[in-house]
Amino acid sequence: MNYVGAPGLEFGGGNTQVDPNVARMLPPCSKVVCTEAHGVSFWASTGRIDVELADGSPQSYFIKAMSGNTGRNMVHGEFESMTAIYRVTPTFAPKPIAWGTYESVPDTHFYLSEYRDMLLEMPEPDKFAASLSSLHQNSISPEGKFGFHMTTHAGNLPQYTNWEDSWETFFTKNLKQALDLEIKAKGHDPEFDVLLPIIFEKVIPRLLRPLESEGRSVKPSLVHGDLWFANAGIDGESGESLIFDACCFYAHNEYEFGQWRPVCNRFGAEYVAAYHAHVQISAPEEDYDGRVDLYKLRFNTHVSALFHDNPTLREQYVSCAESLA
């Protein structure tokens, strides 16, 4: 949990107080009517701010608060990620409004966005796939490279986002950083001495190098970065699919599906099939399953690092690595 509290500014319980720096981000002359706890987060305190606008009409906002330097980096990265998504597909994400630091509690930081009355149900596959494919296809890396303009966090851990010309190079460094965090959290396993050289020296070149060989290339596509079912929903008013809580970078579009392979997710084969009705599988097509399993390894590695007290997550990581080796 990256939130240690901000006394007097809790969400809910009849409290109508918000920090002055949050209040400045709300529309001029608006009045906070109430705050409510809203949503669930492993790392933050989350809430809804209901206001009365100057013309008397109601409006609501979503707020997330975190503490410490890591919390600051997390809300900043989320704001930049959601802004990037919103610019490409504004119907696919709540509009980001601001991020900043509390004036009254300088070690507390916030992310503010429009509030959407969201149904936390699985979105309809075709609608969801159409929006996701639009995000991937229509996004343009500002550098023409893989990476992001700042470090973003999956959970409360940073991920590698430095600009790289090659997808193979970027993914290798991205996986290596996740692995370093996992080993730091859970210690070295002697089995790694055999497995890891195979993954980095044989498996990655075998599966990713052909994407950028023999005249083929990979478009750097903006990916959500942590697209599991709890970071998606349905807009209760419009019925459109929504995604949130992103930790973006520009990647091979199929990287997104590595998060869909672990058993904890609910984006099944029907979502993948719906997506590929819009976007064809990258060549060489025969490597597709292996590539997505490799991307799954990256997600399993990072999740194992996040939850250092859960040995089952390392077992899943090792099993995934063994299946690729």
Secondary structure by P-SEA (a helix, b strand, c coil): cccccccccccccccccccaaaaaacccccccccccccccccccccbbbbbbccccbbbbbbbbbbbcaaaaaaaaaaaaaaaaaaacccccccccccccccccccccccccccccccccccccaaaaaaaaaaaaaacccccccccccbbbbcccccccccccccaaaaaaaaaaaaaaaaaaaccccccccccaaaaacccccccccccccccccccccccccccccccccccccccbbbbcccccccccccccccccccccccccaaaaaaaaacccccccccaaaaaaaaaaaaaaaaaaaaccccaaaaaaaaaaaaaac
